[in-house]
């Protein structure tokens, strides 16, 4: 069964999995469209847990000031765009830059939990993870200022070793402007 223009396979439609190229395309369409169905497939639930675990590992590494552990959540050839717009390339580049920050201006900081999550599967081995409402907490702080809230977009790939992030972009969330006076 082929998905319609929206990418949805009609409920109850038969799927053939013959192992050939057409079968692979149908398997991908089936797995992709389960993200919008009523019941998530087992692979999707496990993948969501793993992806959330990678973000938690980043939070733990940040709190520990461990650049190598933070970078271990990325592929070897990852791209990382920081909130200041700097573009870090490769796992080792991310590790070095993060460690420099942890040893300097980010010493003693930690990340808040995301306020919102959006995980979308573009295929069985490709996911987009958007977390928002994240803030760096400085030593002694329990909350962050609204102007410090960030939104992160991560692209994750699944390989032989499981899921890792291959791209990351961090940007500031802007509070909505107040309505104009009348």
VMD Tcl script that builds the backbone (N, CA, C; Angstrom):
set m [mol new atoms 546]
animate dup $m
set s [atomselect $m all]
$s set {name element resname resid chain x y z} {
  {N N UNK 1 A 0.847 -1.183 0.000}
  {CA C UNK 1 A 0.000 0.000 0.000}
  {C C UNK 1 A 0.877 1.225 0.000}
  {N N UNK 2 A 0.579 2.174 -0.821}
  {CA C UNK 2 A 1.346 3.400 -0.925}
  {C C UNK 2 A 0.655 4.501 -0.125}
  {N N UNK 3 A 1.453 5.322 0.607}
  {CA C UNK 3 A 0.842 6.424 1.345}
  {C C UNK 3 A 0.191 7.412 0.387}
  {N N UNK 4 A -0.844 8.126 0.877}
  {CA C UNK 4 A -1.449 9.164 0.055}
  {C C UNK 4 A -0.548 10.405 0.087}
  {N N UNK 5 A -0.995 11.489 -0.525}
  {CA C UNK 5 A -0.167 12.696 -0.636}
  {C C UNK 5 A 0.255 13.243 0.721}
  {N N UNK 6 A -0.515 13.006 1.768}
  {CA C UNK 6 A -0.160 13.510 3.098}
  {C C UNK 6 A 0.865 12.619 3.780}
  {N N UNK 7 A 1.205 11.473 3.178}
  {CA C UNK 7 A 2.150 10.556 3.792}
  {C C UNK 7 A 1.479 9.538 4.686}
  {N N UNK 8 A 0.154 9.508 4.675}
  {CA C UNK 8 A -0.589 8.611 5.542}
  {C C UNK 8 A -1.020 7.365 4.788}
  {N N UNK 9 A -0.805 6.241 5.423}
  {CA C UNK 9 A -1.325 4.990 4.899}
  {C C UNK 9 A -2.692 4.797 5.541}
  {N N UNK 10 A -3.729 4.588 4.740}
  {CA C UNK 10 A -5.064 4.446 5.316}
  {C C UNK 10 A -5.113 3.338 6.365}
  {N N UNK 11 A -5.841 3.549 7.477}
  {CA C UNK 11 A -5.965 2.521 8.502}
  {C C UNK 11 A -6.504 1.232 7.905}
  {N N UNK 12 A -5.960 0.131 8.339}
  {CA C UNK 12 A -6.410 -1.173 7.889}
  {C C UNK 12 A -5.887 -1.576 6.525}
  {N N UNK 13 A -5.109 -0.713 5.871}
  {CA C UNK 13 A -4.576 -1.053 4.550}
  {C C UNK 13 A -3.538 -2.157 4.687}
  {N N UNK 14 A -3.541 -3.028 3.728}
  {CA C UNK 14 A -2.587 -4.138 3.757}
  {C C UNK 14 A -1.213 -3.642 3.334}
  {N N UNK 15 A -0.185 -4.160 3.982}
  {CA C UNK 15 A 1.189 -3.821 3.642}
  {C C UNK 15 A 1.896 -5.105 3.247}
  {N N UNK 16 A 2.600 -5.070 2.145}
  {CA C UNK 16 A 3.400 -6.228 1.759}
  {C C UNK 16 A 4.848 -5.902 2.025}
  {N N UNK 17 A 5.576 -6.856 2.528}
  {CA C UNK 17 A 6.985 -6.674 2.861}
  {C C UNK 17 A 7.755 -7.789 2.173}
  {N N UNK 18 A 8.063 -7.562 0.890}
  {CA C UNK 18 A 8.689 -8.624 0.124}
  {C C UNK 18 A 10.211 -8.606 0.196}
  {N N UNK 19 A 10.781 -7.643 0.941}
  {CA C UNK 19 A 12.223 -7.610 1.088}
  {C C UNK 19 A 12.934 -6.900 -0.040}
  {N N UNK 20 A 12.278 -6.641 -1.144}
  {CA C UNK 20 A 12.899 -5.930 -2.257}
  {C C UNK 20 A 12.805 -4.433 -2.050}
  {N N UNK 21 A 13.289 -3.653 -3.043}
  {CA C UNK 21 A 13.257 -2.207 -2.907}
  {C C UNK 21 A 11.859 -1.651 -2.652}
  {N N UNK 22 A 10.861 -2.183 -3.345}
  {CA C UNK 22 A 9.502 -1.696 -3.106}
  {C C UNK 22 A 9.061 -2.052 -1.697}
  {N N UNK 23 A 9.422 -3.228 -1.233}
  {CA C UNK 23 A 9.081 -3.632 0.134}
  {C C UNK 23 A 9.744 -2.737 1.155}
  {N N UNK 24 A 10.991 -2.347 0.898}
  {CA C UNK 24 A 11.698 -1.458 1.816}
  {C C UNK 24 A 11.003 -0.105 1.874}
  {N N UNK 25 A 10.576 0.408 0.724}
  {CA C UNK 25 A 9.879 1.694 0.692}
  {C C UNK 25 A 8.573 1.602 1.465}
  {N N UNK 26 A 7.864 0.487 1.305}
  {CA C UNK 26 A 6.613 0.342 2.035}
  {C C UNK 26 A 6.856 0.201 3.528}
  {N N UNK 27 A 7.911 -0.532 3.905}
  {CA C UNK 27 A 8.224 -0.636 5.337}
  {C C UNK 27 A 8.506 0.744 5.907}
  {N N UNK 28 A 9.273 1.562 5.186}
  {CA C UNK 28 A 9.578 2.914 5.655}
  {C C UNK 28 A 8.300 3.733 5.765}
  {N N UNK 29 A 7.427 3.654 4.764}
  {CA C UNK 29 A 6.175 4.399 4.806}
  {C C UNK 29 A 5.334 3.951 5.991}
  {N N UNK 30 A 5.303 2.658 6.248}
  {CA C UNK 30 A 4.536 2.140 7.374}
  {C C UNK 30 A 5.095 2.666 8.678}
  {N N UNK 31 A 6.424 2.606 8.837}
  {CA C UNK 31 A 7.036 3.061 10.079}
  {C C UNK 31 A 6.893 4.561 10.237}
  {N N UNK 32 A 7.036 5.311 9.179}
  {CA C UNK 32 A 6.924 6.754 9.245}
  {C C UNK 32 A 5.524 7.167 9.650}
  {N N UNK 33 A 4.526 6.534 9.087}
  {CA C UNK 33 A 3.168 6.963 9.347}
  {C C UNK 33 A 2.651 6.495 10.689}
  {N N UNK 34 A 3.324 5.550 11.349}
  {CA C UNK 34 A 2.840 5.146 12.666}
  {C C UNK 34 A 2.975 6.277 13.662}
  {N N UNK 35 A 3.797 7.283 13.371}
  {CA C UNK 35 A 3.952 8.397 14.299}
  {C C UNK 35 A 2.675 9.208 14.435}
  {N N UNK 36 A 1.776 9.126 13.454}
  {CA C UNK 36 A 0.537 9.879 13.544}
  {C C UNK 36 A -0.648 8.973 13.873}
  {N N UNK 37 A -0.421 7.704 14.001}
  {CA C UNK 37 A -1.515 6.780 14.289}
  {C C UNK 37 A -1.885 6.795 15.761}
  {N N UNK 38 A -2.929 6.036 16.082}
  {CA C UNK 38 A -3.389 5.985 17.460}
  {C C UNK 38 A -2.436 5.216 18.358}
  {N N UNK 39 A -1.829 4.156 17.845}
  {CA C UNK 39 A -0.930 3.344 18.654}
  {C C UNK 39 A 0.454 3.353 18.016}
  {N N UNK 40 A 1.453 3.730 18.799}
  {CA C UNK 40 A 2.827 3.750 18.290}
  {C C UNK 40 A 3.356 2.343 18.188}
  {N N UNK 41 A 4.136 2.110 17.167}
  {CA C UNK 41 A 4.793 0.814 17.010}
  {C C UNK 41 A 5.829 0.668 18.106}
  {N N UNK 42 A 6.191 -0.580 18.423}
  {CA C UNK 42 A 7.173 -0.845 19.461}
  {C C UNK 42 A 8.512 -0.178 19.188}
  {N N UNK 43 A 8.951 -0.175 17.924}
  {CA C UNK 43 A 10.243 0.449 17.611}
  {C C UNK 43 A 10.209 1.932 17.906}
  {N N UNK 44 A 9.065 2.555 17.655}
  {CA C UNK 44 A 8.955 4.000 17.856}
  {C C UNK 44 A 9.014 4.352 19.338}
  {N N UNK 45 A 8.316 3.606 20.160}
  {CA C UNK 45 A 8.340 3.876 21.600}
  {C C UNK 45 A 9.754 3.699 22.151}
  {N N UNK 46 A 10.428 2.648 21.716}
  {CA C UNK 46 A 11.809 2.419 22.166}
  {C C UNK 46 A 12.730 3.530 21.668}
  {N N UNK 47 A 12.525 3.972 20.438}
  {CA C UNK 47 A 13.344 5.050 19.884}
  {C C UNK 47 A 13.111 6.350 20.648}
  {N N UNK 48 A 11.853 6.664 20.955}
  {CA C UNK 48 A 11.554 7.876 21.728}
  {C C UNK 48 A 12.262 7.836 23.082}
  {N N UNK 49 A 12.211 6.697 23.743}
  {CA C UNK 49 A 12.892 6.550 25.037}
  {C C UNK 49 A 14.391 6.767 24.887}
  {N N UNK 50 A 14.966 6.192 23.846}
  {CA C UNK 50 A 16.408 6.332 23.624}
  {C C UNK 50 A 16.767 7.794 23.342}
  {N N UNK 51 A 15.979 8.469 22.519}
  {CA C UNK 51 A 16.251 9.870 22.185}
  {C C UNK 51 A 16.131 10.761 23.419}
  {N N UNK 52 A 15.119 10.524 24.230}
  {CA C UNK 52 A 14.993 11.283 25.488}
  {C C UNK 52 A 16.176 10.981 26.402}
  {N N UNK 53 A 16.647 9.735 26.367}
  {CA C UNK 53 A 17.817 9.362 27.162}
  {C C UNK 53 A 19.078 10.078 26.704}
  {N N UNK 54 A 19.217 10.303 25.395}
  {CA C UNK 54 A 20.366 11.053 24.896}
  {C C UNK 54 A 20.345 12.495 25.398}
  {N N UNK 55 A 19.165 13.112 25.411}
  {CA C UNK 55 A 19.056 14.478 25.927}
  {C C UNK 55 A 19.387 14.483 27.426}
  {N N UNK 56 A 18.905 13.489 28.156}
  {CA C UNK 56 A 19.222 13.399 29.586}
  {C C UNK 56 A 20.728 13.205 29.796}
  {N N UNK 57 A 21.365 12.429 28.923}
  {CA C UNK 57 A 22.817 12.235 29.018}
  {C C UNK 57 A 23.540 13.560 28.777}
  {N N UNK 58 A 23.025 14.375 27.863}
  {CA C UNK 58 A 23.611 15.696 27.642}
  {C C UNK 58 A 23.477 16.556 28.901}
  {N N UNK 59 A 22.317 16.500 29.538}
  {CA C UNK 59 A 22.111 17.271 30.769}
  {C C UNK 59 A 23.074 16.815 31.870}
  {N N UNK 60 A 23.236 15.499 32.023}
  {CA C UNK 60 A 24.152 14.982 33.056}
  {C C UNK 60 A 25.590 15.396 32.766}
  {N N UNK 61 A 25.995 15.295 31.498}
  {CA C UNK 61 A 27.358 15.670 31.116}
  {C C UNK 61 A 27.576 17.159 31.363}
  {N N UNK 62 A 26.578 17.977 31.045}
  {CA C UNK 62 A 26.685 19.415 31.270}
  {C C UNK 62 A 26.874 19.688 32.761}
  {N N UNK 63 A 26.026 19.092 33.593}
  {CA C UNK 63 A 26.115 19.313 35.044}
  {C C UNK 63 A 27.463 18.864 35.603}
  {N N UNK 64 A 28.048 17.815 34.997}
  {CA C UNK 64 A 29.344 17.305 35.434}
  {C C UNK 64 A 30.509 18.077 34.825}
  {N N UNK 65 A 30.216 18.974 33.879}
  {CA C UNK 65 A 31.269 19.720 33.203}
  {C C UNK 65 A 32.154 18.833 32.355}
  {N N UNK 66 A 31.544 17.832 31.699}
  {CA C UNK 66 A 32.284 16.820 30.941}
  {C C UNK 66 A 32.004 16.956 29.443}
  {N N UNK 67 A 32.890 17.669 28.746}
  {CA C UNK 67 A 32.711 17.905 27.315}
  {C C UNK 67 A 32.717 16.632 26.499}
  {N N UNK 68 A 33.584 15.673 26.854}
  {CA C UNK 68 A 33.650 14.414 26.099}
  {C C UNK 68 A 32.352 13.627 26.251}
  {N N UNK 69 A 31.788 13.584 27.447}
  {CA C UNK 69 A 30.529 12.856 27.657}
  {C C UNK 69 A 29.386 13.546 26.918}
  {N N UNK 70 A 29.379 14.879 26.905}
  {CA C UNK 70 A 28.361 15.608 26.158}
  {C C UNK 70 A 28.467 15.261 24.678}
  {N N UNK 71 A 29.674 15.302 24.143}
  {CA C UNK 71 A 29.897 15.040 22.722}
  {C C UNK 71 A 29.655 13.583 22.356}
  {N N UNK 72 A 29.708 12.679 23.308}
  {CA C UNK 72 A 29.481 11.254 23.030}
  {C C UNK 72 A 28.058 10.983 22.545}
  {N N UNK 73 A 27.156 11.955 22.687}
  {CA C UNK 73 A 25.782 11.794 22.203}
  {C C UNK 73 A 25.662 12.142 20.720}
  {N N UNK 74 A 26.785 12.493 20.080}
  {CA C UNK 74 A 26.807 12.906 18.682}
  {C C UNK 74 A 27.583 11.917 17.821}
  {N N UNK 75 A 27.268 11.920 16.533}
  {CA C UNK 75 A 28.034 11.128 15.571}
  {C C UNK 75 A 29.417 11.754 15.406}
  {N N UNK 76 A 30.342 10.991 14.858}
  {CA C UNK 76 A 31.707 11.495 14.643}
  {C C UNK 76 A 31.739 12.723 13.746}
  {N N UNK 77 A 30.815 12.804 12.773}
  {CA C UNK 77 A 30.820 13.901 11.803}
  {C C UNK 77 A 29.732 14.937 12.068}
  {N N UNK 78 A 29.307 15.063 13.314}
  {CA C UNK 78 A 28.183 15.927 13.677}
  {C C UNK 78 A 28.460 17.407 13.425}
  {N N UNK 79 A 27.366 18.143 13.254}
  {CA C UNK 79 A 27.380 19.604 13.178}
  {C C UNK 79 A 26.609 20.136 14.379}
  {N N UNK 80 A 27.135 21.178 15.006}
  {CA C UNK 80 A 26.557 21.752 16.220}
  {C C UNK 80 A 26.586 23.266 16.076}
  {N N UNK 81 A 25.403 23.888 16.042}
  {CA C UNK 81 A 25.319 25.340 15.973}
  {C C UNK 81 A 24.871 25.826 17.347}
  {N N UNK 82 A 25.777 26.570 17.998}
  {CA C UNK 82 A 25.524 27.053 19.354}
  {C C UNK 82 A 24.600 28.269 19.320}
  {N N UNK 83 A 24.125 28.657 20.492}
  {CA C UNK 83 A 23.179 29.762 20.600}
  {C C UNK 83 A 23.776 31.072 20.090}
  {N N UNK 84 A 25.096 31.202 20.104}
  {CA C UNK 84 A 25.734 32.424 19.595}
  {C C UNK 84 A 25.983 32.367 18.088}
  {N N UNK 85 A 25.577 31.275 17.455}
  {CA C UNK 85 A 25.731 31.125 16.015}
  {C C UNK 85 A 27.014 30.445 15.581}
  {N N UNK 86 A 27.894 30.128 16.526}
  {CA C UNK 86 A 29.131 29.440 16.151}
  {C C UNK 86 A 28.814 28.023 15.693}
  {N N UNK 87 A 29.566 27.554 14.707}
  {CA C UNK 87 A 29.334 26.244 14.093}
  {C C UNK 87 A 30.493 25.325 14.448}
  {N N UNK 88 A 30.214 24.336 15.267}
  {CA C UNK 88 A 31.208 23.345 15.658}
  {C C UNK 88 A 31.039 22.133 14.764}
  {N N UNK 89 A 32.149 21.540 14.364}
  {CA C UNK 89 A 32.098 20.380 13.479}
  {C C UNK 89 A 32.843 19.224 14.118}
  {N N UNK 90 A 32.296 18.065 14.030}
  {CA C UNK 90 A 32.815 16.775 14.494}
  {C C UNK 90 A 32.640 16.597 16.004}
  {N N UNK 91 A 32.550 15.356 16.399}
  {CA C UNK 91 A 32.408 15.023 17.818}
  {C C UNK 91 A 33.589 15.584 18.606}
  {N N UNK 92 A 34.798 15.429 18.086}
  {CA C UNK 92 A 35.968 15.915 18.832}
  {C C UNK 92 A 35.952 17.442 18.934}
  {N N UNK 93 A 35.502 18.125 17.892}
  {CA C UNK 93 A 35.383 19.581 17.951}
  {C C UNK 93 A 34.347 20.028 18.968}
  {N N UNK 94 A 33.226 19.321 19.033}
  {CA C UNK 94 A 32.186 19.619 20.023}
  {C C UNK 94 A 32.739 19.393 21.417}
  {N N UNK 95 A 33.420 18.270 21.618}
  {CA C UNK 95 A 33.975 17.945 22.941}
  {C C UNK 95 A 34.949 19.025 23.401}
  {N N UNK 96 A 35.855 19.437 22.519}
  {CA C UNK 96 A 36.862 20.438 22.886}
  {C C UNK 96 A 36.216 21.779 23.226}
  {N N UNK 97 A 35.262 22.214 22.394}
  {CA C UNK 97 A 34.620 23.497 22.631}
  {C C UNK 97 A 33.781 23.473 23.908}
  {N N UNK 98 A 33.034 22.399 24.104}
  {CA C UNK 98 A 32.218 22.298 25.318}
  {C C UNK 98 A 33.109 22.257 26.560}
  {N N UNK 99 A 34.215 21.519 26.491}
  {CA C UNK 99 A 35.096 21.446 27.653}
  {C C UNK 99 A 35.694 22.808 27.970}
  {N N UNK 100 A 36.057 23.556 26.922}
  {CA C UNK 100 A 36.571 24.912 27.126}
  {C C UNK 100 A 35.524 25.765 27.852}
  {N N UNK 101 A 34.265 25.640 27.436}
  {CA C UNK 101 A 33.190 26.372 28.100}
  {C C UNK 101 A 32.976 25.916 29.530}
  {N N UNK 102 A 32.969 24.600 29.746}
  {CA C UNK 102 A 32.762 24.073 31.104}
  {C C UNK 102 A 33.895 24.479 32.044}
  {N N UNK 103 A 35.099 24.596 31.508}
  {CA C UNK 103 A 36.246 24.994 32.323}
  {C C UNK 103 A 36.302 26.510 32.505}
  {N N UNK 104 A 35.494 27.244 31.740}
  {CA C UNK 104 A 35.520 28.701 31.788}
  {C C UNK 104 A 34.178 29.284 32.177}
  {N N UNK 105 A 33.572 29.979 31.226}
  {CA C UNK 105 A 32.380 30.763 31.537}
  {C C UNK 105 A 31.152 29.920 31.918}
  {N N UNK 106 A 31.116 28.635 31.556}
  {CA C UNK 106 A 29.956 27.791 31.902}
  {C C UNK 106 A 30.206 26.943 33.149}
  {N N UNK 107 A 31.313 27.167 33.843}
  {CA C UNK 107 A 31.639 26.370 35.033}
  {C C UNK 107 A 30.495 26.431 36.045}
  {N N UNK 108 A 30.098 25.275 36.524}
  {CA C UNK 108 A 29.066 25.189 37.556}
  {C C UNK 108 A 27.641 25.356 37.068}
  {N N UNK 109 A 27.446 25.475 35.754}
  {CA C UNK 109 A 26.084 25.636 35.232}
  {C C UNK 109 A 25.438 24.274 34.997}
  {N N UNK 110 A 24.134 24.312 34.816}
  {CA C UNK 110 A 23.385 23.094 34.479}
  {C C UNK 110 A 22.215 23.493 33.591}
  {N N UNK 111 A 21.629 22.494 32.940}
  {CA C UNK 111 A 20.501 22.728 32.040}
  {C C UNK 111 A 19.187 22.357 32.716}
  {N N UNK 112 A 18.156 23.125 32.443}
  {CA C UNK 112 A 16.827 22.753 32.911}
  {C C UNK 112 A 16.273 21.654 32.012}
  {N N UNK 113 A 15.249 21.000 32.475}
  {CA C UNK 113 A 14.541 20.037 31.636}
  {C C UNK 113 A 13.760 20.801 30.572}
  {N N UNK 114 A 13.618 20.216 29.388}
  {CA C UNK 114 A 12.784 20.872 28.379}
  {C C UNK 114 A 11.344 21.001 28.870}
  {N N UNK 115 A 10.719 22.111 28.559}
  {CA C UNK 115 A 9.304 22.295 28.888}
  {C C UNK 115 A 8.423 21.575 27.879}
  {N N UNK 116 A 8.890 21.528 26.634}
  {CA C UNK 116 A 8.120 20.871 25.574}
  {C C UNK 116 A 9.044 20.012 24.733}
  {N N UNK 117 A 8.468 18.914 24.245}
  {CA C UNK 117 A 9.178 17.969 23.366}
  {C C UNK 117 A 8.358 17.756 22.105}
  {N N UNK 118 A 9.052 17.621 21.002}
  {CA C UNK 118 A 8.418 17.173 19.756}
  {C C UNK 118 A 9.415 16.231 19.087}
  {N N UNK 119 A 9.013 14.988 18.920}
  {CA C UNK 119 A 9.863 14.001 18.249}
  {C C UNK 119 A 9.091 13.498 17.038}
  {N N UNK 120 A 9.724 13.635 15.876}
  {CA C UNK 120 A 9.100 13.200 14.624}
  {C C UNK 120 A 10.062 12.280 13.897}
  {N N UNK 121 A 9.535 11.167 13.441}
  {CA C UNK 121 A 10.344 10.201 12.698}
  {C C UNK 121 A 10.139 10.405 11.204}
  {N N UNK 122 A 11.240 10.680 10.509}
  {CA C UNK 122 A 11.207 10.811 9.059}
  {C C UNK 122 A 11.462 9.461 8.402}
  {N N UNK 123 A 11.764 8.477 9.181}
  {CA C UNK 123 A 12.016 7.112 8.743}
  {C C UNK 123 A 12.429 6.297 9.951}
  {N N UNK 124 A 12.649 5.032 9.791}
  {CA C UNK 124 A 12.986 4.189 10.937}
  {C C UNK 124 A 14.365 4.495 11.527}
  {N N UNK 125 A 15.214 5.194 10.787}
  {CA C UNK 125 A 16.563 5.494 11.255}
  {C C UNK 125 A 16.859 6.987 11.267}
  {N N UNK 126 A 15.831 7.827 11.217}
  {CA C UNK 126 A 16.019 9.274 11.156}
  {C C UNK 126 A 14.915 9.957 11.949}
  {N N UNK 127 A 15.323 10.829 12.878}
  {CA C UNK 127 A 14.343 11.529 13.710}
  {C C UNK 127 A 14.745 12.979 13.885}
  {N N UNK 128 A 13.730 13.823 14.051}
  {CA C UNK 128 A 13.927 15.223 14.398}
  {C C UNK 128 A 13.390 15.389 15.818}
  {N N UNK 129 A 14.238 15.945 16.682}
  {CA C UNK 129 A 13.875 16.149 18.084}
  {C C UNK 129 A 13.944 17.643 18.362}
  {N N UNK 130 A 12.808 18.240 18.732}
  {CA C UNK 130 A 12.769 19.654 19.076}
  {C C UNK 130 A 12.394 19.758 20.551}
  {N N UNK 131 A 13.274 20.408 21.311}
  {CA C UNK 131 A 13.000 20.658 22.725}
  {C C UNK 131 A 12.964 22.164 22.912}
  {N N UNK 132 A 12.035 22.623 23.720}
  {CA C UNK 132 A 11.944 24.068 23.945}
  {C C UNK 132 A 11.741 24.364 25.420}
  {N N UNK 133 A 12.060 25.594 25.778}
  {CA C UNK 133 A 11.948 26.015 27.163}
  {C C UNK 133 A 13.130 25.594 28.001}
  {N N UNK 134 A 14.262 25.336 27.368}
  {CA C UNK 134 A 15.472 24.934 28.080}
  {C C UNK 134 A 16.252 26.195 28.440}
  {N N UNK 135 A 16.878 26.172 29.600}
  {CA C UNK 135 A 17.642 27.319 30.052}
  {C C UNK 135 A 18.900 26.839 30.765}
  {N N UNK 136 A 19.983 27.585 30.612}
  {CA C UNK 136 A 21.198 27.331 31.387}
  {C C UNK 136 A 20.997 27.999 32.745}
  {N N UNK 137 A 21.159 27.215 33.793}
  {CA C UNK 137 A 21.045 27.757 35.149}
  {C C UNK 137 A 22.438 28.001 35.699}
  {N N UNK 138 A 22.656 29.200 36.163}
  {CA C UNK 138 A 23.943 29.573 36.731}
  {C C UNK 138 A 24.003 29.105 38.174}
  {N N UNK 139 A 25.185 28.929 38.727}
  {CA C UNK 139 A 25.310 28.446 40.111}
  {C C UNK 139 A 24.404 29.227 41.064}
  {N N UNK 140 A 23.631 28.481 41.862}
  {CA C UNK 140 A 22.722 29.067 42.838}
  {C C UNK 140 A 21.341 29.396 42.308}
  {N N UNK 141 A 21.150 29.366 40.988}
  {CA C UNK 141 A 19.841 29.710 40.405}
  {C C UNK 141 A 18.940 28.486 40.356}
  {N N UNK 142 A 17.662 28.703 40.594}
  {CA C UNK 142 A 16.668 27.634 40.482}
  {C C UNK 142 A 15.806 27.777 39.241}
  {N N UNK 143 A 15.735 28.972 38.698}
  {CA C UNK 143 A 14.954 29.225 37.499}
  {C C UNK 143 A 15.747 30.162 36.593}
  {N N UNK 144 A 15.345 30.171 35.344}
  {CA C UNK 144 A 15.974 31.061 34.374}
  {C C UNK 144 A 15.039 32.196 34.010}
  {N N UNK 145 A 15.596 33.219 33.420}
  {CA C UNK 145 A 14.803 34.354 32.964}
  {C C UNK 145 A 14.131 33.988 31.636}
  {N N UNK 146 A 12.941 34.504 31.371}
  {CA C UNK 146 A 12.260 34.187 30.103}
  {C C UNK 146 A 13.127 34.494 28.880}
  {N N UNK 147 A 13.919 35.548 28.914}
  {CA C UNK 147 A 14.750 35.893 27.765}
  {C C UNK 147 A 15.922 34.938 27.564}
  {N N UNK 148 A 16.151 34.056 28.535}
  {CA C UNK 148 A 17.233 33.073 28.414}
  {C C UNK 148 A 16.759 31.709 27.920}
  {N N UNK 149 A 15.450 31.552 27.716}
  {CA C UNK 149 A 14.923 30.274 27.259}
  {C C UNK 149 A 15.354 29.989 25.826}
  {N N UNK 150 A 15.658 28.734 25.567}
  {CA C UNK 150 A 16.126 28.322 24.246}
  {C C UNK 150 A 15.243 27.231 23.669}
  {N N UNK 151 A 15.365 27.083 22.359}
  {CA C UNK 151 A 14.742 25.985 21.629}
  {C C UNK 151 A 15.854 25.298 20.852}
  {N N UNK 152 A 15.898 23.976 20.917}
  {CA C UNK 152 A 16.937 23.209 20.238}
  {C C UNK 152 A 16.296 22.268 19.229}
  {N N UNK 153 A 16.934 22.185 18.082}
  {CA C UNK 153 A 16.540 21.216 17.070}
  {C C UNK 153 A 17.698 20.252 16.899}
  {N N UNK 154 A 17.406 18.972 17.052}
  {CA C UNK 154 A 18.411 17.927 16.881}
  {C C UNK 154 A 17.940 16.977 15.785}
  {N N UNK 155 A 18.859 16.548 14.954}
  {CA C UNK 155 A 18.583 15.499 13.983}
  {C C UNK 155 A 19.320 14.267 14.475}
  {N N UNK 156 A 18.590 13.181 14.617}
  {CA C UNK 156 A 19.171 11.940 15.133}
  {C C UNK 156 A 19.150 10.875 14.051}
  {N N UNK 157 A 20.185 10.063 14.049}
  {CA C UNK 157 A 20.274 8.929 13.134}
  {C C UNK 157 A 20.517 7.663 13.947}
  {N N UNK 158 A 19.981 6.569 13.432}
  {CA C UNK 158 A 20.197 5.286 14.093}
  {C C UNK 158 A 21.170 4.477 13.252}
  {N N UNK 159 A 22.239 4.057 13.883}
  {CA C UNK 159 A 23.232 3.217 13.230}
  {C C UNK 159 A 23.405 1.932 14.011}
  {N N UNK 160 A 24.481 1.242 13.747}
  {CA C UNK 160 A 24.733 -0.033 14.418}
  {C C UNK 160 A 24.806 0.102 15.928}
  {N N UNK 161 A 25.281 1.253 16.420}
  {CA C UNK 161 A 25.411 1.459 17.862}
  {C C UNK 161 A 24.196 2.089 18.502}
  {N N UNK 162 A 23.130 2.266 17.756}
  {CA C UNK 162 A 21.931 2.898 18.300}
  {C C UNK 162 A 21.792 4.315 17.790}
  {N N UNK 163 A 20.997 5.107 18.484}
  {CA C UNK 163 A 20.704 6.472 18.084}
  {C C UNK 163 A 21.785 7.427 18.565}
  {N N UNK 164 A 22.148 8.390 17.710}
  {CA C UNK 164 A 23.032 9.499 18.056}
  {C C UNK 164 A 22.541 10.737 17.321}
  {N N UNK 165 A 22.876 11.903 17.859}
  {CA C UNK 165 A 22.546 13.145 17.173}
  {C C UNK 165 A 23.625 13.431 16.142}
  {N N UNK 166 A 23.216 13.876 14.960}
  {CA C UNK 166 A 24.160 14.233 13.910}
  {C C UNK 166 A 24.133 15.734 13.606}
  {N N UNK 167 A 23.101 16.413 14.053}
  {CA C UNK 167 A 23.016 17.862 13.884}
  {C C UNK 167 A 22.265 18.447 15.071}
  {N N UNK 168 A 22.661 19.665 15.442}
  {CA C UNK 168 A 22.078 20.348 16.591}
  {C C UNK 168 A 22.099 21.842 16.291}
  {N N UNK 169 A 20.993 22.517 16.589}
  {CA C UNK 169 A 20.977 23.970 16.508}
  {C C UNK 169 A 20.218 24.508 17.703}
  {N N UNK 170 A 20.813 25.500 18.347}
  {CA C UNK 170 A 20.255 26.110 19.540}
  {C C UNK 170 A 19.948 27.569 19.250}
  {N N UNK 171 A 18.779 28.029 19.625}
  {CA C UNK 171 A 18.415 29.432 19.439}
  {C C UNK 171 A 17.581 29.920 20.604}
  {N N UNK 172 A 17.569 31.180 20.783}
  {CA C UNK 172 A 16.764 31.789 21.844}
  {C C UNK 172 A 15.294 31.811 21.457}
  {N N UNK 173 A 14.458 31.569 22.445}
  {CA C UNK 173 A 13.020 31.741 22.273}
  {C C UNK 173 A 12.721 33.200 22.593}
  {N N UNK 174 A 11.939 33.805 21.804}
  {CA C UNK 174 A 11.573 35.191 22.055}
  {C C UNK 174 A 10.157 35.224 22.612}
  {N N UNK 175 A 10.016 35.829 23.805}
  {CA C UNK 175 A 8.643 35.953 24.316}
  {C C UNK 175 A 7.813 36.784 23.343}
  {N N UNK 176 A 6.550 36.467 23.222}
  {CA C UNK 176 A 5.716 37.257 22.300}
  {C C UNK 176 A 5.668 38.712 22.749}
  {N N UNK 177 A 5.656 39.598 21.785}
  {CA C UNK 177 A 5.549 41.015 22.079}
  {C C UNK 177 A 4.151 41.328 22.601}
  {N N UNK 178 A 4.064 42.269 23.501}
  {CA C UNK 178 A 2.708 42.620 23.970}
  {C C UNK 178 A 1.903 43.218 22.826}
  {N N UNK 179 A 0.605 43.069 22.878}
  {CA C UNK 179 A -0.226 43.647 21.805}
  {C C UNK 179 A -0.101 45.171 21.812}
  {N N UNK 180 A -0.245 45.772 20.649}
  {CA C UNK 180 A -0.141 47.240 20.587}
  {C C UNK 180 A -1.256 47.898 21.402}
  {N N UNK 181 A -0.920 49.056 21.966}
  {CA C UNK 181 A -1.921 49.798 22.739}
  {C C UNK 181 A -2.998 50.306 21.788}
  {N N UNK 182 A -4.213 50.329 22.266}
  {CA C UNK 182 A -5.340 50.813 21.441}
  {C C UNK 182 A -5.824 52.122 21.919}
}
mol reanalyze $m
mol bondsrecalc $m
mol representation Tube
mol addrep $m
